[in-house]
Amino acid sequence: MSLEDGRQEEEAPPAADSKISADDGRRYWAGVDADVNGMLGGFPAVSRVDLRGSRSFLAKLGLGRNKGVKAIRRALEGGAGIGRITQGLLLDVAEAVDVVEPIAKFTAALEGHPRVGRVYNVGLEEWRADENDGNADDKDVVYDLVWNQWCLGHLTDDQLRNYLTRCAAALSRADDGKVRGVIVVKENMGTAEEDLFDDVDSSVTRRDGTFRRIFEEAGLRIVKTELQHGFPDVLYPVRMYALKPKDV
């Protein structure tokens, strides 16, 4: 047998998202303080800049306030944590906001808020818009906006594609049947050649190209995208995407 014949083909390294463990991720977050410092990994000062950039992005999509009138009837925040974005942005532009967050201690402060609707204490991979615990008022809930920020790294590529597909199915439609609602993804952008797995919180930082591939696989098109400005250089670049189904 020649050396060439005896050489074993090297196995490709496992994909970064294959290392994600929902249990490990939730254990990490269960040990984090339920405050802005905890949510932002020790960088609470970026919250104001972050919310300002997000508000500007929504305004460019026509989803701000016009003469005091809110453009969004109902919004959903995925991976809401303590509701930093819900309370700091979404409730200012939406009449009501539902939230998805698996760590119940984070959403405790949102319970009973007059304009916070459903609080889904489940992971994004488990969330279903049509699971309403028998509440007839929630039977046909649709969303003008689904906001996802700094949470999608806890989903595998397959889970993310399926989650975005469910989000698209829950978007509101105009009277002519065209989709009116929009999905926003705001996430860190990987700058390495490959997506990076973080074993501290069991998450993946994806590259722009990976996001775009997954959006395509989920049947979504990008209607607008831009980078967040004003963050410290020590942080990852952050990009916002506004998404709608490709068939509309």
C-alpha positions, -999 to 999 in steps of 0.1 A, spaced: 0 0 0 14 34 -10 16 63 14 -11 80 -7 -34 50 -4 -29 48 33 -34 85 40 -67 90 57 -88 119 44 -90 146 70 -124 153 84 -138 188 80 -141 206 114 -177 207 127 -198 237 118 -198 264 145 -236 262 149 -234 224 155 -219 231 189 -248 252 202 -265 238 232 -298 254 243 -294 241 278 -259 255 281 -270 289 268 -299 291 293 -277 281 322 -254 310 313 -283 335 311 -299 322 343 -267 334 360 -268 369 345 -283 398 365 -316 410 352 -305 446 344 -291 465 314 -255 458 324 -262 421 324 -281 422 291 -253 441 274 -224 421 287 -209 449 308 -214 477 282 -246 494 295 -235 527 280 -241 515 244 -279 511 251 -288 547 243 -267 547 210 -282 513 201 -318 524 206 -312 556 187 -298 537 157 -327 512 159 -353 541 160 -337 557 130 -337 524 111 -374 519 118 -382 555 107 -365 548 74 -389 519 70 -419 541 77 -424 525 111 -420 554 135 -446 578 148 -464 603 125 -480 633 144 -483 611 175 -499 582 156 -481 549 160 -475 531 127 -474 496 143 -504 480 157 -487 450 172 -450 440 175 -431 410 187 -397 411 203 -378 378 200 -352 371 227 -365 401 247 -345 396 279 -356 423 304 -375 442 277 -348 468 272 -359 472 235 -396 467 242 -396 495 268 -370 517 252 -382 516 217 -411 493 206 -437 505 230 -431 540 217 -439 530 181 -464 501 187 -497 499 203 -489 466 219 -458 443 221 -456 405 227 -423 391 239 -404 358 236 -378 351 263 -370 317 278 -356 331 311 -387 339 332 -368 361 357 -360 385 329 -396 390 319 -410 393 354 -410 431 352 -430 431 320 -459 410 334 -489 432 339 -476 461 318 -508 475 301 -494 473 266 -473 442 268 -494 414 256 -483 378 255 -451 368 273 -438 336 258 -413 320 282 -399 297 256 -369 296 233 -372 310 198 -368 275 184 -399 265 204 -421 296 198 -452 293 177 -475 323 170 -506 301 170 -500 286 205 -523 308 225 -533 287 255 -569 288 244 -572 326 246 -596 335 219 -583 370 217 -549 357 205 -564 333 179 -553 354 149 -525 374 162 -503 389 134 -474 414 137 -465 446 118 -430 441 132 -409 412 145 -377 425 162 -348 402 168 -316 415 184 -286 398 200 -304 365 204 -303 346 171 -268 333 178 -283 308 202 -301 291 173 -285 266 149 -287 275 112 -317 251 107 -335 265 138 -329 300 126 -342 293 91 -373 276 106 -379 304 131 -377 331 104 -402 311 83 -426 311 112 -421 348 117 -428 355 81 -461 335 84 -471 357 113 -466 390 95 -497 413 90 -511 419 55 -527 449 39 -563 450 26 -550 440 -8 -534 408 6 -498 420 4 -476 415 34 -473 447 54 -453 435 83 -415 433 84 -389 413 103 -359 431 117 -327 412 125 -300 432 144 -269 411 152 -232 411 157 -212 405 125 -183 380 125 -151 394 110 -132 361 107 -133 338 77 -157 314 95 -186 318 119 -173 317 155 -186 296 184 -185 311 219 -184 284 245 -191 309 273 -228 314 264 -230 286 237 -237 310 208 -224 316 173 -214 349 158 -223 347 121 -208 365 91 -229 386 69 -227 360 42 -241 333 65 -271 355 74 -278 362 38 -278 325 29 -302 317 58 -325 345 48 -325 332 12 -333 297 25 -361 310 46 -377 327 16 -369 362 27 -355 392 8 -336 421 23 -355 454 18 -330 475 38 -298 470 57 -273 492 74 -246 491 100 -251 505 135 -228 534 142 -213 548 174 -203 516 192 -168 512 208 -142 496 185 -138 467 209 -172 454 201 -182 435 170 -197 454 141 -235 453 143 -258 451 112 -295 456 109 -316 438 82 -352 445 73 -368 414 58 -399 405 39 -411 373 21 -397 371 -14 -431 365 -30 -444 400 -22 
